[in-house]
């Protein structure tokens, strides 16, 4: 009887942890980064520059129109990406998620990351 109780509690714990880990890529973004605003948001050329950068760096996985491959490489035209702040996206681009196949883009200039984010916004 007692063993059952322990086993069911353990099971519930595992389920709870699994649910908590279920990822939004933007849930763990530090507040300071979360609050950042794209300094290029109002510059019309930024989205155009971002489109070429996206083609060069991102399209091989996310497709030229950012619609993803329908499998592991997600669409970037989703409510999750739309509701992420500029700062969330910039942070995630810097971090990447190598374990799941998303490279880090900390090696490109910050202005390029913002331009790419302007492009992503122009799709929404
Ligand atoms: C080598 C393939 C690859 C390249 C190149 C790549 N990505 Fe990704 N990207 C992924 C994968 C795979 C994921 C999903 C990772 C996961 O599930 O944790 C992802 C996830 C993302 C997400 C999170 C989406 C969400 O809904 O949470 C964003 C935003 C993103 N990528 C933007 C970009 C941008 C912008 C570029 C170009 C600078 C880029 N990616 C280049 C493979 C790639």
Boltz pocket constraint, residues with backbone or C-beta under 6 A from the ligand:
constraints:
  - pocket:
      binder: B
      contacts: [[A, 24], [A, 25], [A, 26], [A, 53], [A, 54], [A, 57], [A, 58], [A, 59], [A, 60], [A, 61], [A, 62], [A, 72], [A, 73], [A, 74], [A, 75], [A, 76], [A, 78], [A, 80], [A, 81], [A, 89], [A, 92], [A, 93], [A, 97], [A, 100], [A, 101], [A, 102], [A, 103], [A, 105], [A, 116]]
      max_distance: 6.0
